[in-house]
């Protein structure tokens, strides 16, 4: 956690650029000039993998096919363990909302497990 203090050009606001964030947004400075920034060491955007229950219609060469082996939770996210065509197991980290969307779009009987279902995926950065 970082505490930033100092004088500002305005008594009530400070540019985010002082923390290496570009943009025109302003932040209110409390009396005394100290700012408690508990997000200073956390990335502003989360990186997630991509997964589809249906064959993608765009950039098909960028997608891989696999089979769901397991779905679990970790740190507030969903983790799909998927077996690749090569037989390896990879983990795909997605939001809970994406997990619910994928499972809902799979061709499953009511109450059936998604384990064994075919999915299309892209690892972040891949």
N, CA, C and O atoms as a GROMACS GRO file, in nm:
protein
  504
    1UNK      N    1   0.084  -0.117   0.000
    1UNK     CA    2   0.000   0.000   0.000
    1UNK      C    3   0.089   0.123   0.000
    1UNK      O    4   0.190   0.127   0.070
    2UNK      N    5   0.053   0.222  -0.077
    2UNK     CA    6   0.131   0.345  -0.083
    2UNK      C    7   0.049   0.462  -0.033
    2UNK      O    8  -0.072   0.467  -0.053
    3UNK      N    9   0.116   0.554   0.032
    3UNK     CA   10   0.052   0.678   0.072
    3UNK      C   11   0.122   0.789  -0.004
    3UNK      O   12   0.243   0.805   0.004
    4UNK      N   13   0.043   0.866  -0.078
    4UNK     CA   14   0.098   0.976  -0.156
    4UNK      C   15   0.059   1.106  -0.088
    4UNK      O   16  -0.055   1.123  -0.045
    5UNK      N   17   0.153   1.195  -0.078
    5UNK     CA   18   0.121   1.326  -0.020
    5UNK      C   19   0.200   1.432  -0.093
    5UNK      O   20   0.291   1.403  -0.170
    6UNK      N   21   0.162   1.553  -0.069
    6UNK     CA   22   0.233   1.663  -0.133
    6UNK      C   23   0.134   1.770  -0.175
    6UNK      O   24   0.014   1.757  -0.156
    7UNK      N   25   0.189   1.873  -0.233
    7UNK     CA   26   0.103   1.982  -0.277
    7UNK      C   27   0.044   1.948  -0.411
    7UNK      O   28   0.100   1.869  -0.486
    8UNK      N   29  -0.068   2.007  -0.441
    8UNK     CA   30  -0.136   1.985  -0.568
    8UNK      C   31  -0.161   2.119  -0.633
    8UNK      O   32  -0.156   2.224  -0.568
    9UNK      N   33  -0.190   2.114  -0.762
    9UNK     CA   34  -0.219   2.239  -0.831
    9UNK      C   35  -0.351   2.297  -0.787
    9UNK      O   36  -0.374   2.418  -0.798
   10UNK      N   37  -0.437   2.214  -0.738
   10UNK     CA   38  -0.566   2.256  -0.687
   10UNK      C   39  -0.581   2.198  -0.547
   10UNK      O   40  -0.537   2.085  -0.525
   11UNK      N   41  -0.640   2.268  -0.454
   11UNK     CA   42  -0.649   2.214  -0.319
   11UNK      C   43  -0.740   2.092  -0.310
   11UNK      O   44  -0.734   2.020  -0.210
   12UNK      N   45  -0.824   2.065  -0.410
   12UNK     CA   46  -0.919   1.955  -0.399
   12UNK      C   47  -0.900   1.844  -0.501
   12UNK      O   48  -0.976   1.747  -0.498
   13UNK      N   49  -0.803   1.853  -0.591
   13UNK     CA   50  -0.787   1.747  -0.691
   13UNK      C   51  -0.641   1.728  -0.727
   13UNK      O   52  -0.558   1.817  -0.708
   14UNK      N   53  -0.612   1.609  -0.779
   14UNK     CA   54  -0.478   1.574  -0.822
   14UNK      C   55  -0.490   1.484  -0.944
   14UNK      O   56  -0.577   1.397  -0.948
   15UNK      N   57  -0.404   1.502  -1.043
   15UNK     CA   58  -0.407   1.422  -1.164
   15UNK      C   59  -0.357   1.281  -1.133
   15UNK      O   60  -0.268   1.264  -1.050
   16UNK      N   61  -0.415   1.182  -1.199
   16UNK     CA   62  -0.369   1.044  -1.184
   16UNK      C   63  -0.231   1.024  -1.247
   16UNK      O   64  -0.166   0.923  -1.220
   17UNK      N   65  -0.187   1.117  -1.330
   17UNK     CA   66  -0.057   1.103  -1.394
   17UNK      C   67   0.056   1.100  -1.294
   17UNK      O   68   0.164   1.050  -1.325
   18UNK      N   69   0.034   1.152  -1.175
   18UNK     CA   70   0.140   1.148  -1.074
   18UNK      C   71   0.170   1.005  -1.028
   18UNK      O   72   0.274   0.980  -0.967
   19UNK      N   73   0.079   0.911  -1.058
   19UNK     CA   74   0.102   0.771  -1.024
   19UNK      C   75   0.134   0.688  -1.148
   19UNK      O   76   0.129   0.565  -1.142
   20UNK      N   77   0.166   0.754  -1.260
   20UNK     CA   78   0.199   0.682  -1.381
   20UNK      C   79   0.077   0.640  -1.462
   20UNK      O   80   0.090   0.560  -1.554
   21UNK      N   81  -0.039   0.692  -1.431
   21UNK     CA   82  -0.160   0.661  -1.504
   21UNK      C   83  -0.196   0.781  -1.587
   21UNK      O   84  -0.215   0.891  -1.535
   22UNK      N   85  -0.204   0.761  -1.719
   22UNK     CA   86  -0.236   0.874  -1.804
   22UNK      C   87  -0.387   0.894  -1.810
   22UNK      O   88  -0.464   0.801  -1.785
   23UNK      N   89  -0.426   1.014  -1.843
   23UNK     CA   90  -0.568   1.044  -1.855
   23UNK      C   91  -0.599   1.175  -1.788
   23UNK      O   92  -0.515   1.236  -1.723
   24UNK      N   93  -0.722   1.217  -1.805
   24UNK     CA   94  -0.761   1.346  -1.750
   24UNK      C   95  -0.843   1.333  -1.622
   24UNK      O   96  -0.894   1.433  -1.572
   25UNK      N   97  -0.856   1.211  -1.570
   25UNK     CA   98  -0.936   1.193  -1.449
   25UNK      C   99  -0.868   1.262  -1.331
   25UNK      O  100  -0.745   1.269  -1.324
   26UNK      N  101  -0.948   1.311  -1.241
   26UNK     CA  102  -0.896   1.376  -1.120
   26UNK      C  103  -0.939   1.296  -0.998
   26UNK      O  104  -1.038   1.223  -1.002
   27UNK      N  105  -0.865   1.311  -0.893
   27UNK     CA  106  -0.894   1.240  -0.769
   27UNK      C  107  -0.901   1.345  -0.658
   27UNK      O  108  -0.822   1.440  -0.656
   28UNK      N  109  -0.994   1.328  -0.570
   28UNK     CA  110  -1.009   1.423  -0.460
   28UNK      C  111  -0.901   1.399  -0.356
   28UNK      O  112  -0.878   1.285  -0.315
   29UNK      N  113  -0.836   1.504  -0.314
   29UNK     CA  114  -0.735   1.497  -0.210
   29UNK      C  115  -0.799   1.535  -0.077
   29UNK      O  116  -0.857   1.643  -0.065
   30UNK      N  117  -0.790   1.447   0.023
   30UNK     CA  118  -0.847   1.480   0.153
   30UNK      C  119  -0.771   1.593   0.220
   30UNK      O  120  -0.659   1.624   0.181
   31UNK      N  121  -0.831   1.656   0.320
   31UNK     CA  122  -0.761   1.762   0.393
   31UNK      C  123  -0.625   1.712   0.442
   31UNK      O  124  -0.613   1.600   0.490
   32UNK      N  125  -0.525   1.793   0.431
   32UNK     CA  126  -0.390   1.755   0.470
   32UNK      C  127  -0.306   1.708   0.353
   32UNK      O  128  -0.184   1.697   0.365
   33UNK      N  129  -0.369   1.679   0.239
   33UNK     CA  130  -0.297   1.644   0.118
   33UNK      C  131  -0.257   1.499   0.103
   33UNK      O  132  -0.197   1.466   0.001
   34UNK      N  133  -0.285   1.410   0.198
   34UNK     CA  134  -0.244   1.270   0.187
   34UNK      C  135  -0.350   1.190   0.112
   34UNK      O  136  -0.470   1.209   0.132
   35UNK      N  137  -0.303   1.101   0.026
   35UNK     CA  138  -0.393   1.013  -0.049
   35UNK      C  139  -0.354   0.870  -0.016
   35UNK      O  140  -0.237   0.833  -0.030
   36UNK      N  141  -0.449   0.790   0.025
   36UNK     CA  142  -0.426   0.650   0.050
   36UNK      C  143  -0.466   0.575  -0.075
   36UNK      O  144  -0.585   0.570  -0.109
   37UNK      N  145  -0.370   0.516  -0.144
   37UNK     CA  146  -0.396   0.447  -0.269
   37UNK      C  147  -0.370   0.299  -0.249
   37UNK      O  148  -0.256   0.254  -0.262
   38UNK      N  149  -0.475   0.223  -0.216
   38UNK     CA  150  -0.457   0.081  -0.191
   38UNK      C  151  -0.449   0.000  -0.320
   38UNK      O  152  -0.424  -0.120  -0.314
   39UNK      N  153  -0.471   0.063  -0.436
   39UNK     CA  154  -0.466  -0.008  -0.563
   39UNK      C  155  -0.339   0.019  -0.642
   39UNK      O  156  -0.330  -0.020  -0.758
   40UNK      N  157  -0.242   0.084  -0.584
   40UNK     CA  158  -0.121   0.125  -0.656
   40UNK      C  159  -0.045   0.006  -0.714
   40UNK      O  160   0.018   0.021  -0.819
   41UNK      N  161  -0.048  -0.110  -0.650
   41UNK     CA  162   0.029  -0.224  -0.697
   41UNK      C  163  -0.058  -0.329  -0.767
   41UNK      O  164  -0.010  -0.439  -0.793
   42UNK      N  165  -0.182  -0.297  -0.798
   42UNK     CA  166  -0.273  -0.389  -0.864
   42UNK      C  167  -0.294  -0.341  -1.006
   42UNK      O  168  -0.320  -0.223  -1.029
   43UNK      N  169  -0.284  -0.434  -1.105
   43UNK     CA  170  -0.308  -0.393  -1.244
   43UNK      C  171  -0.449  -0.338  -1.260
   43UNK      O  172  -0.542  -0.383  -1.194
   44UNK      N  173  -0.464  -0.239  -1.349
   44UNK     CA  174  -0.595  -0.179  -1.370
   44UNK      C  175  -0.690  -0.270  -1.446
   44UNK      O  176  -0.811  -0.251  -1.436
   45UNK      N  177  -0.640  -0.366  -1.520
   45UNK     CA  178  -0.728  -0.459  -1.591
   45UNK      C  179  -0.682  -0.601  -1.566
   45UNK      O  180  -0.562  -0.629  -1.556
   46UNK      N  181  -0.777  -0.690  -1.556
   46UNK     CA  182  -0.747  -0.831  -1.533
   46UNK      C  183  -0.736  -0.900  -1.667
   46UNK      O  184  -0.812  -0.869  -1.759
   47UNK      N  185  -0.644  -0.993  -1.680
   47UNK     CA  186  -0.629  -1.067  -1.804
   47UNK      C  187  -0.694  -1.203  -1.786
   47UNK      O  188  -0.668  -1.273  -1.687
   48UNK      N  189  -0.777  -1.240  -1.880
   48UNK     CA  190  -0.846  -1.368  -1.874
   48UNK      C  191  -0.826  -1.445  -2.003
   48UNK      O  192  -0.794  -1.388  -2.108
   49UNK      N  193  -0.844  -1.575  -1.992
   49UNK     CA  194  -0.842  -1.660  -2.110
   49UNK      C  195  -0.978  -1.649  -2.178
   49UNK      O  196  -1.072  -1.590  -2.124
   50UNK      N  197  -0.988  -1.707  -2.297
   50UNK     CA  198  -1.115  -1.704  -2.371
   50UNK      C  199  -1.163  -1.846  -2.392
   50UNK      O  200  -1.083  -1.936  -2.416
   51UNK      N  201  -1.293  -1.866  -2.382
   51UNK     CA  202  -1.351  -1.999  -2.401
   51UNK      C  203  -1.489  -1.984  -2.462
   51UNK      O  204  -1.566  -1.895  -2.425
   52UNK      N  205  -1.521  -2.074  -2.556
   52UNK     CA  206  -1.651  -2.075  -2.622
   52UNK      C  207  -1.710  -2.215  -2.617
   52UNK      O  208  -1.637  -2.314  -2.625
   53UNK      N  209  -1.842  -2.223  -2.602
   53UNK     CA  210  -1.911  -2.350  -2.605
   53UNK      C  211  -1.941  -2.393  -2.748
   53UNK      O  212  -1.965  -2.510  -2.775
   54UNK      N  213  -1.940  -2.297  -2.839
   54UNK     CA  214  -1.969  -2.324  -2.980
   54UNK      C  215  -1.848  -2.285  -3.065
   54UNK      O  216  -1.767  -2.201  -3.026
   55UNK      N  217  -1.838  -2.347  -3.181
   55UNK     CA  218  -1.726  -2.318  -3.271
   55UNK      C  219  -1.729  -2.170  -3.308
   55UNK      O  220  -1.832  -2.120  -3.354
   56UNK      N  221  -1.618  -2.100  -3.290
   56UNK     CA  222  -1.613  -1.958  -3.324
   56UNK      C  223  -1.631  -1.935  -3.474
   56UNK      O  224  -1.597  -2.021  -3.555
   57UNK      N  225  -1.685  -1.820  -3.507
   57UNK     CA  226  -1.705  -1.786  -3.648
   57UNK      C  227  -1.601  -1.687  -3.697
   57UNK      O  228  -1.599  -1.652  -3.815
   58UNK      N  229  -1.514  -1.641  -3.608
   58UNK     CA  230  -1.413  -1.542  -3.644
   58UNK      C  231  -1.273  -1.592  -3.605
   58UNK      O  232  -1.257  -1.660  -3.504
   59UNK      N  233  -1.175  -1.558  -3.684
   59UNK     CA  234  -1.035  -1.595  -3.657
   59UNK      C  235  -1.022  -1.740  -3.612
   59UNK      O  236  -0.953  -1.768  -3.513
   60UNK      N  237  -1.086  -1.830  -3.682
   60UNK     CA  238  -1.092  -1.971  -3.640
   60UNK      C  239  -0.953  -2.033  -3.623
   60UNK      O  240  -0.936  -2.123  -3.541
   61UNK      N  241  -0.855  -1.985  -3.699
   61UNK     CA  242  -0.720  -2.042  -3.688
   61UNK      C  243  -0.652  -2.006  -3.556
   61UNK      O  244  -0.551  -2.067  -3.520
   62UNK      N  245  -0.705  -1.910  -3.484
   62UNK     CA  246  -0.646  -1.868  -3.356
   62UNK      C  247  -0.702  -1.947  -3.237
   62UNK      O  248  -0.653  -1.932  -3.125
   63UNK      N  249  -0.803  -2.030  -3.260
   63UNK     CA  250  -0.869  -2.105  -3.153
   63UNK      C  251  -0.824  -2.249  -3.152
   63UNK      O  252  -0.792  -2.306  -3.256
   64UNK      N  253  -0.821  -2.309  -3.032
   64UNK     CA  254  -0.789  -2.451  -3.016
   64UNK      C  255  -0.912  -2.521  -2.961
   64UNK      O  256  -1.000  -2.459  -2.902
   65UNK      N  257  -0.917  -2.654  -2.981
   65UNK     CA  258  -1.030  -2.733  -2.934
   65UNK      C  259  -0.984  -2.821  -2.819
   65UNK      O  260  -0.873  -2.875  -2.821
   66UNK      N  261  -1.069  -2.834  -2.719
   66UNK     CA  262  -1.037  -2.919  -2.606
   66UNK      C  263  -1.162  -2.976  -2.541
   66UNK      O  264  -1.274  -2.948  -2.584
   67UNK      N  265  -1.141  -3.056  -2.437
   67UNK     CA  266  -1.250  -3.120  -2.365
   67UNK      C  267  -1.241  -3.083  -2.218
   67UNK      O  268  -1.135  -3.093  -2.157
   68UNK      N  269  -1.352  -3.040  -2.161
   68UNK     CA  270  -1.355  -3.001  -2.019
   68UNK      C  271  -1.331  -3.124  -1.932
   68UNK      O  272  -1.400  -3.224  -1.946
   69UNK      N  273  -1.232  -3.115  -1.842
   69UNK     CA  274  -1.205  -3.221  -1.746
   69UNK      C  275  -1.259  -3.187  -1.608
   69UNK      O  276  -1.299  -3.274  -1.532
   70UNK      N  277  -1.260  -3.056  -1.577
   70UNK     CA  278  -1.301  -3.013  -1.444
   70UNK      C  279  -1.323  -2.862  -1.445
   70UNK      O  280  -1.257  -2.790  -1.520
   71UNK      N  281  -1.415  -2.814  -1.361
   71UNK     CA  282  -1.434  -2.670  -1.341
   71UNK      C  283  -1.427  -2.646  -1.191
   71UNK      O  284  -1.495  -2.713  -1.113
   72UNK      N  285  -1.344  -2.549  -1.151
   72UNK     CA  286  -1.329  -2.518  -1.009
   72UNK      C  287  -1.326  -2.367  -0.990
   72UNK      O  288  -1.332  -2.290  -1.086
   73UNK      N  289  -1.317  -2.325  -0.865
   73UNK     CA  290  -1.311  -2.183  -0.830
   73UNK      C  291  -1.175  -2.154  -0.768
   73UNK      O  292  -1.120  -2.235  -0.694
   74UNK      N  293  -1.121  -2.034  -0.801
   74UNK     CA  294  -0.995  -1.990  -0.740
   74UNK      C  295  -0.991  -1.838  -0.739
   74UNK      O  296  -1.006  -1.774  -0.843
   75UNK      N  297  -0.973  -1.781  -0.623
   75UNK     CA  298  -0.958  -1.636  -0.608
   75UNK      C  299  -1.073  -1.558  -0.673
   75UNK      O  300  -1.050  -1.454  -0.734
   76UNK      N  301  -1.195  -1.610  -0.661
   76UNK     CA  302  -1.311  -1.542  -0.714
   76UNK      C  303  -1.330  -1.559  -0.864
   76UNK      O  304  -1.416  -1.494  -0.923
   77UNK      N  305  -1.251  -1.644  -0.927
   77UNK     CA  306  -1.262  -1.671  -1.070
   77UNK      C  307  -1.289  -1.819  -1.092
   77UNK      O  308  -1.270  -1.901  -1.002
   78UNK      N  309  -1.334  -1.853  -1.211
   78UNK     CA  310  -1.357  -1.992  -1.247
   78UNK      C  311  -1.238  -2.044  -1.325
   78UNK      O  312  -1.180  -1.973  -1.407
   79UNK      N  313  -1.203  -2.169  -1.299
   79UNK     CA  314  -1.089  -2.231  -1.366
   79UNK      C  315  -1.140  -2.356  -1.438
   79UNK      O  316  -1.186  -2.451  -1.375
   80UNK      N  317  -1.130  -2.355  -1.570
   80UNK     CA  318  -1.162  -2.472  -1.651
   80UNK      C  319  -1.033  -2.550  -1.671
   80UNK      O  320  -0.934  -2.494  -1.717
   81UNK      N  321  -1.033  -2.677  -1.637
   81UNK     CA  322  -0.922  -2.765  -1.673
   81UNK      C  323  -0.966  -2.833  -1.801
   81UNK      O  324  -1.067  -2.905  -1.803
   82UNK      N  325  -0.891  -2.811  -1.908
   82UNK     CA  326  -0.928  -2.859  -2.040
   82UNK      C  327  -0.817  -2.947  -2.095
   82UNK      O  328  -0.699  -2.912  -2.090
   83UNK      N  329  -0.858  -3.063  -2.149
   83UNK     CA  330  -0.761  -3.150  -2.215
   83UNK      C  331  -0.750  -3.107  -2.360
   83UNK      O  332  -0.850  -3.098  -2.432
   84UNK      N  333  -0.628  -3.080  -2.403
   84UNK     CA  334  -0.603  -3.036  -2.542
   84UNK      C  335  -0.608  -3.157  -2.635
   84UNK      O  336  -0.612  -3.271  -2.590
   85UNK      N  337  -0.609  -3.130  -2.766
   85UNK     CA  338  -0.604  -3.238  -2.864
   85UNK      C  339  -0.476  -3.320  -2.852
   85UNK      O  340  -0.472  -3.437  -2.889
   86UNK      N  341  -0.369  -3.257  -2.800
   86UNK     CA  342  -0.241  -3.327  -2.782
   86UNK      C  343  -0.239  -3.412  -2.655
   86UNK      O  344  -0.143  -3.486  -2.631
   87UNK      N  345  -0.345  -3.404  -2.574
   87UNK     CA  346  -0.353  -3.484  -2.452
   87UNK      C  347  -0.304  -3.414  -2.327
   87UNK      O  348  -0.309  -3.472  -2.218
   88UNK      N  349  -0.257  -3.290  -2.340
   88UNK     CA  350  -0.213  -3.213  -2.224
   88UNK      C  351  -0.334  -3.150  -2.155
   88UNK      O  352  -0.439  -3.133  -2.216
   89UNK      N  353  -0.318  -3.117  -2.027
   89UNK     CA  354  -0.422  -3.046  -1.955
   89UNK      C  355  -0.376  -2.904  -1.930
   89UNK      O  356  -0.266  -2.881  -1.881
   90UNK      N  357  -0.462  -2.808  -1.964
   90UNK     CA  358  -0.433  -2.667  -1.941
   90UNK      C  359  -0.542  -2.609  -1.852
   90UNK      O  360  -0.652  -2.663  -1.843
   91UNK      N  361  -0.510  -2.498  -1.788
   91UNK     CA  362  -0.608  -2.425  -1.707
   91UNK      C  363  -0.646  -2.297  -1.779
   91UNK      O  364  -0.560  -2.224  -1.828
   92UNK      N  365  -0.775  -2.271  -1.786
   92UNK     CA  366  -0.827  -2.148  -1.843
   92UNK      C  367  -0.897  -2.072  -1.732
   92UNK      O  368  -0.991  -2.123  -1.672
   93UNK      N  369  -0.852  -1.950  -1.703
   93UNK     CA  370  -0.910  -1.870  -1.595
   93UNK      C  371  -1.003  -1.767  -1.657
   93UNK      O  372  -0.963  -1.687  -1.741
   94UNK      N  373  -1.130  -1.771  -1.613
   94UNK     CA  374  -1.233  -1.680  -1.664
   94UNK      C  375  -1.317  -1.628  -1.548
   94UNK      O  376  -1.307  -1.678  -1.436
   95UNK      N  377  -1.398  -1.529  -1.576
   95UNK     CA  378  -1.489  -1.479  -1.472
   95UNK      C  379  -1.602  -1.578  -1.451
   95UNK      O  380  -1.628  -1.664  -1.535
   96UNK      N  381  -1.669  -1.565  -1.339
   96UNK     CA  382  -1.784  -1.651  -1.309
   96UNK      C  383  -1.894  -1.631  -1.412
   96UNK      O  384  -1.961  -1.727  -1.450
   97UNK      N  385  -1.914  -1.508  -1.456
   97UNK     CA  386  -2.016  -1.481  -1.557
   97UNK      C  387  -1.987  -1.554  -1.687
   97UNK      O  388  -2.079  -1.606  -1.750
   98UNK      N  389  -1.860  -1.560  -1.728
   98UNK     CA  390  -1.824  -1.632  -1.850
   98UNK      C  391  -1.845  -1.781  -1.830
   98UNK      O  392  -1.894  -1.849  -1.921
   99UNK      N  393  -1.810  -1.834  -1.714
   99UNK     CA  394  -1.833  -1.977  -1.687
   99UNK      C  395  -1.981  -2.009  -1.701
   99UNK      O  396  -2.017  -2.107  -1.766
  100UNK      N  397  -2.066  -1.927  -1.641
  100UNK     CA  398  -2.211  -1.952  -1.649
  100UNK      C  399  -2.260  -1.946  -1.793
  100UNK      O  400  -2.344  -2.026  -1.833
  101UNK      N  401  -2.209  -1.851  -1.870
  101UNK     CA  402  -2.248  -1.838  -2.011
  101UNK      C  403  -2.207  -1.961  -2.091
  101UNK      O  404  -2.286  -2.016  -2.167
  102UNK      N  405  -2.083  -2.005  -2.074
  102UNK     CA  406  -2.032  -2.121  -2.147
  102UNK      C  407  -2.113  -2.245  -2.112
  102UNK      O  408  -2.157  -2.318  -2.201
  103UNK      N  409  -2.132  -2.270  -1.984
  103UNK     CA  410  -2.206  -2.391  -1.941
  103UNK      C  411  -2.350  -2.386  -1.993
  103UNK      O  412  -2.404  -2.489  -2.035
  104UNK      N  413  -2.411  -2.269  -1.990
  104UNK     CA  414  -2.548  -2.255  -2.039
  104UNK      C  415  -2.557  -2.283  -2.189
  104UNK      O  416  -2.658  -2.336  -2.236
  105UNK      N  417  -2.452  -2.248  -2.265
  105UNK     CA  418  -2.454  -2.267  -2.410
  105UNK      C  419  -2.413  -2.407  -2.456
  105UNK      O  420  -2.427  -2.440  -2.574
  106UNK      N  421  -2.361  -2.488  -2.365
  106UNK     CA  422  -2.326  -2.625  -2.402
  106UNK      C  423  -2.455  -2.704  -2.426
  106UNK      O  424  -2.557  -2.678  -2.363
  107UNK      N  425  -2.449  -2.801  -2.517
  107UNK     CA  426  -2.565  -2.886  -2.543
  107UNK      C  427  -2.572  -2.996  -2.437
  107UNK      O  428  -2.528  -3.109  -2.460
  108UNK      N  429  -2.626  -2.961  -2.320
  108UNK     CA  430  -2.634  -3.054  -2.208
  108UNK      C  431  -2.780  -3.076  -2.167
  108UNK      O  432  -2.864  -2.988  -2.183
  109UNK      N  433  -2.806  -3.195  -2.116
  109UNK     CA  434  -2.937  -3.222  -2.056
  109UNK      C  435  -2.946  -3.141  -1.926
  109UNK      O  436  -2.844  -3.109  -1.866
  110UNK      N  437  -3.067  -3.109  -1.884
  110UNK     CA  438  -3.086  -3.032  -1.760
  110UNK      C  439  -3.017  -3.103  -1.643
  110UNK      O  440  -3.042  -3.221  -1.617
  111UNK      N  441  -2.931  -3.031  -1.573
  111UNK     CA  442  -2.861  -3.085  -1.457
  111UNK      C  443  -2.738  -3.169  -1.490
  111UNK      O  444  -2.672  -3.218  -1.398
  112UNK      N  445  -2.707  -3.188  -1.618
  112UNK     CA  446  -2.592  -3.269  -1.656
  112UNK      C  447  -2.462  -3.193  -1.633
  112UNK      O  448  -2.459  -3.070  -1.638
  113UNK      N  449  -2.356  -3.266  -1.607
  113UNK     CA  450  -2.224  -3.208  -1.584
  113UNK      C  451  -2.160  -3.165  -1.717
  113UNK      O  452  -2.176  -3.233  -1.818
  114UNK      N  453  -2.088  -3.053  -1.716
  114UNK     CA  454  -2.018  -3.010  -1.838
  114UNK      C  455  -1.889  -3.088  -1.863
  114UNK      O  456  -1.827  -3.071  -1.968
  115UNK      N  457  -1.848  -3.174  -1.769
  115UNK     CA  458  -1.726  -3.253  -1.787
  115UNK      C  459  -1.744  -3.343  -1.909
  115UNK      O  460  -1.845  -3.413  -1.922
  116UNK      N  461  -1.645  -3.340  -1.997
  116UNK     CA  462  -1.650  -3.418  -2.120
  116UNK      C  463  -1.700  -3.340  -2.240
  116UNK      O  464  -1.694  -3.388  -2.353
  117UNK      N  465  -1.750  -3.218  -2.216
  117UNK     CA  466  -1.800  -3.135  -2.327
  117UNK      C  467  -1.685  -3.074  -2.404
  117UNK      O  468  -1.579  -3.045  -2.349
  118UNK      N  469  -1.707  -3.055  -2.533
  118UNK     CA  470  -1.608  -2.996  -2.622
  118UNK      C  471  -1.619  -2.844  -2.617
  118UNK      O  472  -1.730  -2.790  -2.619
  119UNK      N  473  -1.504  -2.775  -2.609
  119UNK     CA  474  -1.501  -2.629  -2.607
  119UNK      C  475  -1.388  -2.578  -2.697
  119UNK      O  476  -1.296  -2.652  -2.731
  120UNK      N  477  -1.399  -2.452  -2.734
  120UNK     CA  478  -1.296  -2.383  -2.810
  120UNK      C  479  -1.235  -2.280  -2.717
  120UNK      O  480  -1.307  -2.214  -2.642
  121UNK      N  481  -1.103  -2.265  -2.720
  121UNK     CA  482  -1.037  -2.177  -2.623
  121UNK      C  483  -0.918  -2.107  -2.683
  121UNK      O  484  -0.863  -2.146  -2.786
  122UNK      N  485  -0.879  -1.998  -2.614
  122UNK     CA  486  -0.755  -1.925  -2.640
  122UNK      C  487  -0.695  -1.886  -2.508
  122UNK      O  488  -0.761  -1.822  -2.426
  123UNK      N  489  -0.572  -1.924  -2.485
  123UNK     CA  490  -0.500  -1.880  -2.365
  123UNK      C  491  -0.465  -1.734  -2.381
  123UNK      O  492  -0.434  -1.688  -2.491
  124UNK      N  493  -0.468  -1.658  -2.271
  124UNK     CA  494  -0.430  -1.517  -2.276
  124UNK      C  495  -0.288  -1.506  -2.329
  124UNK      O  496  -0.198  -1.576  -2.282
  125UNK      N  497  -0.268  -1.419  -2.425
  125UNK     CA  498  -0.137  -1.400  -2.485
  125UNK      C  499  -0.102  -1.502  -2.591
  125UNK      O  500   0.005  -1.496  -2.650
  126UNK      N  501  -0.192  -1.598  -2.615
  126UNK     CA  502  -0.162  -1.702  -2.713
  126UNK      C  503  -0.233  -1.686  -2.843
  126UNK      O  504  -0.216  -1.768  -2.934
   0.00000   0.00000   0.00000
